[in-house]
Amino acid sequence: MTTTKHWTLDDIPWDRFDSARVNADLLKVVKAASLVEYNAWDYSAYLCNVFSDDTVFQEKSREWAAEEVQHGQALGRWAMLADPDFSFDDAVERFRSRYRIDLQANASARGSRSGELIARCMVETGTSSYYSALADAAEEPVLKAICQKIAADELRHYKLFYTYLKGYLESENIGILQRLRIAFGRIAETEDDELACAYYAANAAVGDAYVHQHYSREYLSRAYSFYRQNHLDRAVAMIFKACGLRPQTPLFRVSQKAAWWVFTVRSRQLSKAA
């Protein structure tokens, strides 16, 4: 297997770590994010099943997974610096004991390969904007450097999946409405079990019961608090592109404003509930 990494853990300035500048809420969401990123080999296996006869894409998905796993390793190592009581390996085991994707699936849950690639574009849209938001919010220099590198990787991953999406659309010809349905369906899954379970596995005390609604709220109320409008504006542009819509149009500008309003309302609801 050939992998190409644009950076390694040795490129992170670990010696600049400053414990006095660690934000407690950032630490909690970073712990959770490290587990989701580290789980990428399972997603690569799933993608290889879906694209079983596309050996070039399979290789690209393995390269993607190797970089995602490295993201998890970097975030996990930082979390252990910030919290010496945190064990990344133990948290990974706890997460995987409760959350696994279906590795037996041989067809996309999105109904087509194009649909799967649209969903992957949505994931990379979310992670690119998310790590950009964390990088801007972080005052601790090592975490800032890590998040900046990850955000750049996630943007590149979006471009990778978008490139393959364009190729598959030539034969599958999914319309804009169908692409929007798939995109918004995947965005809605942000509040599904994966992130809530990761937050629980990374932050809950041993013996605490897992309650999805509680840990979803705990995670999202913190994660959303770091976003600013520019992060969401760029995400809307990436969504438009994947769905076949043109940015820099009146619809695009209205969508940016509407997305920020909806996001702000949801963020306030989560914060109040938390």
Sequence and secondary structure as in RCSB ss.txt:
>XXXX:A:sequence
MTTTKHWTLDDIPWDRFDSARVNADLLKVVKAASLVEYNAWDYSAYLCNVFSDDTVFQEKSREWAAEEVQHGQAL
GRWAMLADPDFSFDDAVERFRSRYRIDLQANASARGSRSGELIARCMVETGTSSYYSALADAAEEPVLKAICQKI
AADELRHYKLFYTYLKGYLESENIGILQRLRIAFGRIAETEDDELACAYYAANAAVGDAYVHQHYSREYLSRAYS
FYRQNHLDRAVAMIFKACGLRPQTPLFRVSQKAAWWVFTVRSRQLSKAA
>XXXX:A:secstr
     S  GGGS GGG  GGG  HHHHHHHHHHHHHHHTHHHHHHHHHHHTTT HHHHHHHHHHHHHHHHHHHHH
HHHHHHH TT  HHHHHHHHHHH    TT  S TTSSHHHHHHHHHHHHHHHHHHHHHHHHH  SHHHHHHHHHH
HHHHHHHHHHHHHHHHHHHHHH   HHHHHHHHHHHHHGGGSHHHHHHHHHHHS TT    HHHHHHHHHHHHHT
T  HHHHHHHHHHHHHHTT  SSSHHHHHHHHHHHHHHHHHHHHHHHH 
